[in-house]
């Protein structure tokens, strides 16, 4: 995508360490996300309000977040960074930061202070807390990857599936499954359903034998799997009745259940908590970087992250945003106590270290 080279002949006010500085800012941005309901929530919650406040600015979406690491590597090698702001999961942010492809940021300088209920200000580093898993990462939401299933395809006499290992029970629950075309989550669920204790999963998965064990378990259902890459795939497959059950992000299932009124149920067992957030590519020209910083400060403030929860059932990453989430949406959040009785804690550091090697092994297995 070609970015406009036009610079605004206007003075922009940015706050950095308490000082107000005049900067020249680009009048366009290329934002990278995942498409579907999640990207729509971003568009409605903060892109549209930002453009309303800055009518001279245009924003273009690129739905390539699932390929962000590879594409940013290629852009860096070519010396041509065409993206301005990229939404990635936490493990990819750690990799991009380690490789020098994402810009390190001072969260307390770049981001707006949190607005607590008593009117006091909260430093961003405290407001986001442990969700800042990398010096380059600007968290937005907490989500989970879990399973949806067609309620009208549950066999007569059978209970609705409610345990992760029901995914492997093709006798009780016949029909196609939809799984993401990557090892993350699939390998963990496979080991859980092959008898590995939850607290030993990553120790086992760090070994060649453990990886082979996970793939052998996935072999049991491989012939019945439709592999997906885009977040919108499983909701569409479920809506079309092409699969009985499939993994996807909880917010996508909320959309297909609550907004589209499809006969789909949610299975919360062993849901995998994860984060989505922004990274700023390293090496942006000053005018584009100034625009991105201005946008990010707006888009991640207390109100904007709470606003996003009106459009999709993901928990805001700021603690001060949580009280502002609409009551009727809280029950659909992965963090709701009734939904989080048996969760699986995703290990960001493990996948940052092992992703490339296990990816290669997983793709080779898929091709067999």
C-alpha positions as CSV (number, residue, x, y, z in Angstrom):
1,X,0.0,0.0,0.0
2,X,1.3,3.4,-1.0
3,X,1.2,6.0,1.8
4,X,0.5,9.6,1.0
5,X,3.7,11.7,1.2
6,X,1.7,14.8,1.9
7,X,2.5,16.4,5.1
8,X,0.0,18.4,7.1
9,X,0.7,22.1,7.1
10,X,-0.6,22.3,10.6
11,X,0.7,22.3,14.1
12,X,0.2,19.1,16.0
13,X,0.4,19.1,19.8
14,X,1.9,16.0,21.4
15,X,2.7,15.5,25.0
16,X,6.0,14.0,25.9
17,X,7.2,13.9,29.5
18,X,5.0,16.8,30.3
19,X,6.3,19.0,27.5
20,X,4.1,20.1,24.6
21,X,5.9,19.9,21.3
22,X,4.9,21.0,17.8
23,X,5.4,18.4,15.2
24,X,4.6,17.9,11.5
25,X,2.5,14.8,11.1
26,X,1.6,12.6,8.1
27,X,-2.0,12.7,6.9
28,X,-2.5,9.0,6.5
29,X,-1.9,5.8,8.3
30,X,-1.7,2.1,7.4
31,X,-3.0,0.1,10.3
32,X,-2.6,-3.7,10.4
33,X,-5.1,-6.0,12.1
34,X,-7.0,-9.3,11.8
35,X,-10.1,-8.4,9.9
36,X,-13.6,-9.4,10.9
37,X,-15.5,-8.4,14.1
38,X,-12.3,-7.5,16.0
39,X,-11.0,-5.0,13.4
40,X,-14.6,-3.6,13.1
41,X,-14.5,-3.0,16.9
42,X,-11.2,-1.1,16.5
43,X,-12.6,0.9,13.6
44,X,-15.7,2.0,15.6
45,X,-14.1,2.5,19.0
46,X,-11.1,4.6,18.1
47,X,-10.3,5.0,14.4
48,X,-13.6,6.7,13.6
49,X,-13.5,9.0,16.6
50,X,-9.9,9.9,15.9
51,X,-10.6,10.8,12.3
52,X,-13.7,12.8,13.4
53,X,-11.3,14.8,15.6
54,X,-8.7,14.9,12.8
55,X,-10.7,15.1,9.5
56,X,-7.6,15.6,7.4
57,X,-6.3,12.1,8.3
58,X,-7.1,8.9,6.4
59,X,-6.6,5.4,7.8
60,X,-6.2,2.2,5.6
61,X,-6.5,-1.3,7.0
62,X,-4.3,-4.2,6.1
63,X,-5.6,-7.5,7.4
64,X,-2.2,-9.3,7.6
65,X,-1.5,-9.5,11.4
66,X,-1.2,-13.3,11.1
67,X,1.8,-12.8,8.9
68,X,3.2,-9.8,10.7
69,X,6.5,-11.3,11.7
70,X,7.4,-12.6,8.3
71,X,6.3,-9.4,6.5
72,X,8.1,-7.0,8.8
73,X,11.2,-9.1,8.4
74,X,10.9,-8.7,4.6
75,X,10.1,-5.0,4.8
76,X,13.1,-4.4,7.0
77,X,15.4,-6.3,4.7
78,X,14.1,-4.3,1.7
79,X,14.4,-1.0,3.6
80,X,10.8,-0.2,2.9
81,X,8.4,-0.1,5.9
82,X,4.9,0.4,4.5
83,X,3.0,-0.3,7.7
84,X,2.6,2.4,10.5
85,X,1.0,0.4,13.3
86,X,0.6,-3.3,13.7
87,X,-1.8,-5.3,15.9
88,X,0.0,-8.5,17.1
89,X,-0.3,-11.1,19.8
90,X,2.1,-10.9,22.7
91,X,4.5,-13.7,21.6
92,X,4.9,-12.1,18.2
93,X,5.6,-8.7,19.8
94,X,8.4,-10.2,21.9
95,X,10.0,-11.7,18.8
96,X,9.7,-8.5,16.8
97,X,11.2,-6.5,19.7
98,X,14.0,-9.0,20.2
99,X,14.8,-8.8,16.5
100,X,14.8,-5.0,16.5
101,X,11.8,-4.8,14.2
102,X,9.5,-3.1,16.7
103,X,10.3,0.2,18.4
104,X,10.9,0.3,22.2
105,X,8.6,2.7,23.9
106,X,8.3,4.5,27.2
107,X,4.8,3.6,28.1
108,X,4.5,6.4,30.7
109,X,5.7,9.0,28.2
110,X,3.9,7.7,25.1
111,X,0.5,6.8,26.5
112,X,-2.2,8.8,28.3
113,X,-2.6,8.4,32.1
114,X,-5.4,6.2,33.2
115,X,-8.6,7.8,34.6
116,X,-9.6,6.1,37.8
117,X,-13.2,6.1,39.1
118,X,-12.2,8.6,41.9
119,X,-10.9,11.0,39.3
120,X,-7.2,10.4,40.0
121,X,-4.6,9.6,37.3
122,X,-2.9,6.3,37.1
123,X,0.5,5.9,35.3
124,X,0.1,3.8,32.2
125,X,2.7,1.3,33.4
126,X,0.6,0.7,36.5
127,X,-2.7,0.7,34.6
128,X,-1.5,-2.0,32.1
129,X,0.6,-3.7,34.7
130,X,1.9,-7.2,33.9
131,X,0.2,-7.1,30.5
132,X,3.2,-5.0,29.3
133,X,5.1,-8.2,28.4
134,X,7.6,-6.4,26.2
135,X,9.3,-2.9,26.0
136,X,7.8,-2.7,22.5
137,X,4.3,-3.8,23.3
138,X,1.2,-1.6,23.8
139,X,-1.6,-3.9,25.1
140,X,-5.2,-3.4,24.0
141,X,-7.3,-6.4,24.9
142,X,-7.4,-9.7,26.8
143,X,-9.1,-12.4,24.8
144,X,-9.2,-16.1,24.6
145,X,-9.1,-18.8,22.0
146,X,-11.9,-21.3,22.6
147,X,-14.4,-23.5,20.8
148,X,-17.8,-22.9,19.3
149,X,-20.1,-25.7,18.2
150,X,-23.4,-26.0,16.3
151,X,-26.1,-26.6,18.8
152,X,-28.4,-28.1,16.1
153,X,-25.7,-30.7,15.2
154,X,-25.4,-32.2,18.7
155,X,-26.4,-35.8,18.2
156,X,-29.7,-36.8,19.7
157,X,-29.3,-38.2,23.3
158,X,-25.8,-36.6,23.7
159,X,-25.0,-33.7,26.0
160,X,-23.6,-30.6,24.4
161,X,-19.7,-30.7,24.3
162,X,-18.3,-28.9,27.3
163,X,-14.7,-30.3,27.7
164,X,-11.7,-29.6,25.5
165,X,-11.2,-33.3,24.8
166,X,-14.6,-33.6,23.3
167,X,-12.8,-32.2,20.2
168,X,-11.2,-35.6,19.9
169,X,-14.4,-37.5,20.5
170,X,-15.4,-38.2,16.9
171,X,-17.7,-41.1,17.9
172,X,-19.9,-39.0,20.2
173,X,-19.6,-35.8,18.2
174,X,-19.1,-36.6,14.5
175,X,-18.4,-33.9,12.1
176,X,-15.6,-31.6,10.9
177,X,-13.5,-29.5,13.2
178,X,-11.9,-26.2,12.4
179,X,-8.4,-25.6,13.9
180,X,-6.0,-22.8,13.3
181,X,-3.2,-23.5,10.8
182,X,-0.4,-23.1,13.3
183,X,0.9,-25.1,16.3
184,X,0.0,-22.6,19.0
185,X,-2.9,-23.8,21.2
186,X,-3.4,-26.9,19.1
187,X,-0.2,-28.5,20.5
188,X,-1.1,-27.5,24.1
189,X,-4.7,-28.9,23.8
190,X,-3.4,-32.1,22.2
191,X,-1.0,-32.7,25.1
192,X,-3.7,-32.0,27.6
193,X,-6.0,-34.6,26.0
194,X,-3.1,-37.1,25.9
195,X,-2.8,-37.0,29.6
196,X,-0.1,-34.4,30.2
197,X,-0.6,-32.3,33.4
198,X,-1.4,-28.7,32.7
199,X,1.6,-27.4,34.6
200,X,3.9,-29.7,32.6
201,X,2.7,-28.8,29.1
202,X,5.5,-26.5,28.2
203,X,8.3,-28.6,29.7
204,X,7.0,-31.5,27.5
205,X,6.5,-29.3,24.5
206,X,10.1,-28.0,24.7
207,X,11.4,-31.5,23.7
208,X,11.3,-33.2,20.4
209,X,9.5,-36.2,22.0
210,X,6.8,-33.9,23.4
211,X,6.3,-32.2,20.0
212,X,6.0,-35.6,18.3
213,X,3.5,-36.6,21.0
214,X,1.3,-33.6,20.3
215,X,1.4,-34.2,16.6
216,X,0.5,-37.8,17.1
217,X,-2.5,-36.8,19.1
218,X,-3.5,-34.3,16.4
219,X,-3.1,-37.2,13.9
220,X,-6.2,-38.7,15.4
221,X,-8.5,-36.0,14.1
222,X,-6.4,-34.6,11.2
223,X,-8.6,-36.1,8.5
224,X,-11.6,-34.3,10.0
225,X,-10.0,-30.9,10.3
226,X,-10.5,-27.8,8.2
227,X,-7.6,-25.5,8.8
228,X,-8.1,-21.8,9.2
229,X,-5.9,-18.7,9.0
230,X,-8.2,-15.7,9.4
231,X,-10.1,-15.0,12.5
232,X,-13.4,-14.7,10.5
233,X,-13.0,-18.3,9.1
234,X,-14.4,-20.4,11.9
235,X,-17.5,-18.2,12.5
236,X,-18.3,-18.5,8.8
237,X,-17.7,-22.2,8.8
238,X,-20.0,-22.6,11.8
239,X,-22.7,-20.3,10.3
240,X,-22.6,-22.3,7.1
241,X,-22.8,-25.6,9.0
242,X,-19.6,-26.9,7.4
243,X,-18.1,-27.8,10.7
244,X,-19.5,-29.2,14.0
245,X,-17.0,-27.4,16.2
246,X,-14.1,-25.1,15.7
247,X,-11.6,-22.9,17.5
248,X,-11.6,-19.2,17.2
249,X,-11.4,-16.0,19.3
250,X,-14.1,-15.6,21.9
251,X,-15.2,-12.2,20.5
252,X,-15.8,-13.8,17.0
253,X,-18.1,-16.3,18.6
254,X,-19.9,-13.6,20.5
255,X,-20.6,-11.9,17.2
256,X,-21.9,-15.0,15.5
257,X,-24.1,-16.0,18.5
258,X,-25.4,-12.6,19.8
259,X,-25.3,-10.4,16.7
260,X,-26.0,-13.0,13.9
261,X,-28.3,-15.2,16.0
262,X,-26.7,-18.4,14.7
263,X,-27.3,-21.8,16.4
264,X,-23.9,-21.8,17.9
265,X,-22.8,-22.5,21.5
266,X,-19.6,-21.6,23.4
267,X,-17.3,-24.1,25.0
268,X,-15.1,-22.3,27.6
269,X,-13.2,-25.3,28.9
270,X,-9.4,-24.9,28.6
271,X,-9.8,-21.5,26.9
272,X,-6.4,-20.0,26.2
273,X,-5.9,-16.4,27.5
274,X,-3.9,-14.2,25.3
275,X,-3.3,-10.5,24.5
276,X,-3.6,-8.3,21.5
277,X,-1.8,-5.0,21.2
278,X,0.1,-2.6,19.0
279,X,3.7,-2.5,18.0
280,X,5.2,0.5,16.1
281,X,7.6,-0.7,13.4
282,X,11.2,0.4,13.8
283,X,12.4,2.9,11.2
284,X,9.4,5.0,10.4
285,X,10.0,8.5,9.0
286,X,9.5,11.2,11.6
287,X,6.2,12.5,10.1
288,X,4.6,9.1,10.1
289,X,6.0,8.3,13.6
290,X,4.5,11.5,15.0
291,X,1.1,10.6,13.6
292,X,1.2,7.1,15.0
293,X,2.2,8.3,18.4
294,X,-0.6,10.8,18.4
295,X,-3.1,8.1,17.4
296,X,-1.9,5.5,19.8
297,X,-2.1,7.9,22.7
298,X,-5.8,8.5,21.8
299,X,-6.7,4.9,20.9
300,X,-5.4,3.4,24.1
301,X,-6.8,5.8,26.7
302,X,-9.2,4.6,29.4
303,X,-12.4,5.6,27.6
304,X,-11.4,4.2,24.2
305,X,-10.5,0.8,25.4
306,X,-13.7,0.6,27.4
307,X,-15.6,1.7,24.2
308,X,-14.2,-1.2,22.3
309,X,-15.9,-3.6,24.7
310,X,-19.2,-2.3,23.5
311,X,-18.5,-3.9,20.1
312,X,-16.8,-7.1,21.0
313,X,-16.5,-9.3,24.1
314,X,-12.8,-8.8,24.8
315,X,-11.6,-7.4,28.1
316,X,-9.8,-4.0,28.0
317,X,-6.1,-4.2,28.9
318,X,-6.3,-1.1,31.2
319,X,-7.5,-1.7,34.7
320,X,-9.2,1.7,34.7
321,X,-11.2,0.7,31.7
322,X,-12.9,-2.3,33.3
323,X,-15.5,-0.4,35.4
324,X,-16.7,1.3,32.2
325,X,-17.5,-1.9,30.3
326,X,-21.3,-2.2,29.8
327,X,-22.9,-4.6,32.3
328,X,-24.6,-6.7,29.6
329,X,-21.2,-7.4,28.0
330,X,-19.4,-8.5,31.1
331,X,-21.0,-11.9,31.1
332,X,-19.5,-12.6,27.6
333,X,-16.0,-11.8,28.7
334,X,-13.4,-14.6,29.0
335,X,-12.5,-13.3,32.4
336,X,-16.0,-13.6,33.8
337,X,-15.8,-16.1,36.8
338,X,-18.4,-18.4,35.3
339,X,-16.4,-18.6,32.1
340,X,-13.0,-19.0,33.6
341,X,-13.3,-22.1,35.8
342,X,-10.7,-24.0,33.8
343,X,-8.4,-21.8,31.8
344,X,-5.1,-22.4,30.2
345,X,-2.3,-19.8,30.7
346,X,-0.5,-19.1,27.4
347,X,3.3,-19.0,27.7
348,X,4.4,-16.0,25.7
349,X,8.1,-16.5,26.3
350,X,8.0,-20.1,25.3
351,X,6.5,-19.4,21.9
352,X,8.8,-16.4,21.3
353,X,11.7,-18.8,21.8
354,X,10.3,-21.9,20.0
355,X,7.9,-20.6,17.5
356,X,10.1,-20.7,14.3
357,X,11.3,-24.3,15.0
358,X,7.9,-25.7,16.0
359,X,6.2,-23.9,13.1
360,X,8.5,-25.6,10.6
361,X,7.8,-29.0,12.2
362,X,4.1,-28.3,12.3
363,X,3.9,-27.2,8.6
364,X,5.9,-30.3,7.6
365,X,3.4,-32.5,9.5
366,X,0.5,-30.7,7.8
367,X,2.0,-31.5,4.4
368,X,2.3,-35.2,5.1
